Every structure is written in C-alpha cells, then in structure tokens.
Amino acid sequence: MNTENIKLFLSVVELGSFANAAKQFNIATSSVSRAINALEHEIGVQLFHRTTRKIALTQAGDKFHKNILPVQEAMDLTIAELVEDANLITGTLRIAASVSFGQAVLPKIVSAFTAVHSDLVIDLQLSDRRVDLIEEGIDVAIRHGKLEDSSLIARKLRNVRYHLVAAPEYLERAGIPKSISDLKAMDLMSFSYSSFARKWRFRQGNEMQEMSIMPKFLTSNAMMLKQCALNAMGIALLADWTLETELEKGNLVEVLPDWEVAGEDFETAIWIVYPSAQFVPSRTRAFVDFMVT
C-alpha cells in the first residue's frame, strides 16, 4: 500500500479539503484527487462522499481513518526515533581485526575512543581469518596487505614496511648475514600465508632480488612470530608496527638493514573497511574517522 497516498488521505481528513491538503504538500489539487482515487481503488471501498461544495468521510472512510491514524503516527514516531538514534553514537560497534593488531594496537585506540563516546559498547572480534562483514554482522574490520576487489568501502590507516629481525643471542650463535645469499644458511621464520611463506623479495634502489625460502617456522600470528624471534629461534620477517619497542630497546636487531624486504608485494598497508551503504551508522563513521585522523 502506498504510504504517500495514506499521508494525503490523513491530511485531507485533518484539513477538510483536497485543496488544503495539496497546499500542505505543495502539490496540485488534481494530484491529491488522483492519490485518493488510487487509494480507494487499492482498498476497494469509497473513502469520501464528494460534492462540488465539500467532501465527507463515508462510513468505510471513517473506519479506515480511525484505524490507520494510530498506525501512521506510530510509523512517524519510529522513523523519528531511528533518525535520532542514527545521529547518536550509541549501541554496539562490532569490530573485526587480526589477533596481533588487536592485541598490540587496538587497546589504546579503543580506550581513547570509548572515553569520548561513553555510551557505546565495543564488541571486538579477533581472528586471523578474513571475516565476511555482511554475513557476520561486523560494522568495521581492519585489513592488512593488498585489498581484494569488493563492495566494501576502504580507507588507508598507514603504509607498512617489513623488516628482517633477530635476537642478538641468535646472531651471536649463527653469525650476522652480510648478503641475501647468507640467509639461506639461517633459520628463517615467516607468515604462513602464501604471499610470505615461499619467497621473499629484496629491493635496494633500482636493484631487485628474489629468494626462495624454506622457513623452519610458520605462523599466521605476528605476535607469535615476534616472540619466537625474541626467543632466538631465528630470523623473522615482521611488520614495522610490531617492532618499534623491541628495536628501540635492542631486544631485536634488524638484519640486512640496507635492503627493503617484503613478501609478494612491497606496496602493503593497513586498511579499515566497512560495508557500502547509503546510510552508515554514526558509530561506524565516528570510529572510522577516529582511526584515520
């Protein structure tokens, strides 16, 4: 049933004429007449007695008015409340992130965000698998690397650079590699993803080299990989955002620092993504803006 026709019907009843209703909606009187005719045709009953001087509700029209008015008022109230809610940063914000990023980076961010938006509940889902935002009801997700084509809206949080690192104890035991080829004799550790597990790429100015690897340890979790490096298990390939404290303190040492190193792609980044929609909830938009700025 056409809700606009119902609104015009209620306006005609309230204001007493097609002309007054037309003036309220800023449309032609003939448009109101056509809308009422369409509504009567759809319902299958006559709603108004019409004369050249006035209109009056029929018995069916009076019954329809009494029953439909509270429904329309409830609908208008619900829409108004939804609009108000959409402008308030309340409810539950569901965030998906990798385990490592969630543990290492998000606590400080979430604490600062909820300090500003105290009425908001954060539901943080940590997993190293790529979640389906629509299917799993996720508002925003943190993604790493090169984004696949999708309908999601993506905003870049930061570029990422990878480093080869090892504990001083390991380098004392195994020796410090002086060249890329020296790495072949080392205990290598990497991510289990296909883009990291089979080969590493090296770049120095215009020079590019690739090296096939056979890691002694693979994992999908960056914090686990870092801990193994700290335990002097070998040389690990890790992202810069995981290493700031360890490199400053000297707990880990960069290996072959003159070379840029990556898995499959040097152009890597961290992104925040959310479903494409005409109306993005205020809580989602607020969190995305908070992360990006």
Secondary structure by P-SEA (a helix, b strand, c coil): ccaaaaaaaaaaaaaccaaaaaaaacccaaaaaaaaaaaaaaacccccccccccccccaaaaaaaaaaaaaaaaaaaaaaaaaaaaaccccbbbbbbcaaaaacccaaaaaaaaaacccccccccccccccccccccccbbbbccccccccbbbbbcbbbbbbbbbcaaaaaacccccccccccccbbbbbcccccccbbbbbcccbbbbbbbbcccccccaaaaaaaaaacccbbbbcccccaaaaaacccccccccccccccccbbbbbbbbcccccccaaaaaaaaaaac
